[in-house]
Amino acid sequence: MVGFYRDTWVEVNLDHIAANVRSMKAWLRDDVEIMAVVKANAYGHGDYHVAETALQAGATQLATAFFDEALSLRQRGINAPILVLGVIRPEEAKLASLYNITVTVADHEWLSKATEYLDGNSLSIHLKLDTGMGRLGLRSREEVIKVLESLTVHTNIKLEGAFTHYATADEPNNKYFHEQSARFTEMLAWLPTRPAVIHCANSATALRDDGGLYNMIRLGIVMYGLSPSEEMKGLLPFKLQTAFSLYSKLVHVKKVKAGDKISYGATYTANEDEWIGTVPIGYADGWLRKMQGFSVVVADRPAPIVGRVCMDQCMIKLPQNLPIGTKVTLISNDEKSPSYVDEVAKHLDTINYEIPCSISFRVPRMFFRNMSIMDVSNPILEKNNDF
C-alpha cells in the first residue's frame, strides 16, 4: 500500500457506492442491467476501486469517456465489458479490439477509416444516435443507413448496441426530454434488427421514468450518492449515500491583531484579534480561489476561509486557539453538514458533479470498506514505490 505525507486527503466510502448500486438495481425492472460510468477517474473517486465495487454490487458493464481510461482499467485487471462513450481515433481500432473494448460510432466517416486499421480483427461497437443533445451522434436516416451498409461489408465489426443521451432529464420541465425520447424511438426503427443492448437512461432518467429504459441504464452521479440536480432531490425513490469527503489538518496557527491582513491582495482584514489557521490545500488541488468566504468545519464548528486561496494553502478563521494537527472537514459526505458537497457547489455556482471531479490527482485517495482502510491511491508516489 502506498502512503502519503501531506495532511490533505480524500476519503471514498466504497460501501456507500455499493449500496447506491444495489438500491438502483432494486428500483429497476429485472431485465434492465446497469452500466457503471467510471469516466473522469470515477468522477474523482478512483476508477479502479469504484469499478470493482460497482461490478460486485450488481453492475454488469462499465463506461469511460476516453480510450485511455478503458485501457487503464484493462491493464489493472478489470475484465468486464467496457464501452468508451467518446470517439476514439480510428487508428486505435485494432488496439480496442485486442483489449476487447467496445467503442462508439458517431459518424460513417470514422467507421470507414477504422476498418483500414483492424487487420481483420473483430471490433464491437455501439451506435450513438443524436436525438437532441447536439454533442455526438448520427442525426439522419441517411447516415444510419450508410453505417449499416458498411457493416454488411465489414462483418468483423459487430453492432452490439445503440444509445442516446438526454439533455434535460434532470429538469422539472420534461417537454424536451419527451421530444428526445420520441426521436430515439423513431431512430431505432431505422435499424432492421435491434442490437442486443439499447440504452438511453442516465441516472436522472432511470430515477424518473422506468417505462422507457430499454435493457440497460448508465449509472453515473447517483452511484456516487449525489442527486442529479437540486430539483430531483424530492423525487428520489431511495436514499442516496454520498461516498466522497475531503479532509485536511491545521499545519500552522497564529493570533493576528485587528487590522492585520491575510493572503494575496490583502483582501481580508481582521476586525479584531483572531486566531488564523493555515490548511495545506489550494487551487492546484482543485480547491479554487473562489472558495474564499466558504465555511469549512473544524472542531465541529464552521470556520470561514479568509483571504484568497493560494496555490497550495488557504487560511481559515478559527473559532478559538486550536492545536496544530486538528482535523478540518473541507467537503463532507453528510448532507446536514455546512460543508456538504452540494453546499460547495452552491458556493461555486456550479453543479455537484464538478466538485469531486475538480479535486486533483495531487490529493491522495483513501478507500474505505467495512469502516476500514482497504487501499490508498497516491499517484505522486506511485511513480516510485521505494517510499
Secondary structure, DSSP 8 states (H G I E B T S, - for coil): -----SSEEEEEEHHHHHHHHHHHHHHS-TT-EEEEE-HHHHHTT-HHHHHHHHHHHT--EEEESSHHHHHHHHHTT--S-EEE-S---GGGHHHHHHTTEEEEE--HHHHHHHHTTSTT--EEEEEEB-SS--SSSB-SHHHHHHHHHHHHH-TTEEEEEEE---SSTTSS--HHHHHHHHHHHHHHTTSSS--SEEEEE-HHHHHH--SS-TTEEEE-GGGGT--S-GGGGGG-SS-----EEEEEE--EEEEE-TT-EESGGG-EE-SSSEEEEEES--GGGT--GGGTT-EEEETTEEEEEES---SS-EEEEESS---TT-EEEEEBS-TTSTTBHHHHHHHTTS-TTHHHHHS-TTS-EEEEETTEEEEEE-HHHHT-TT-
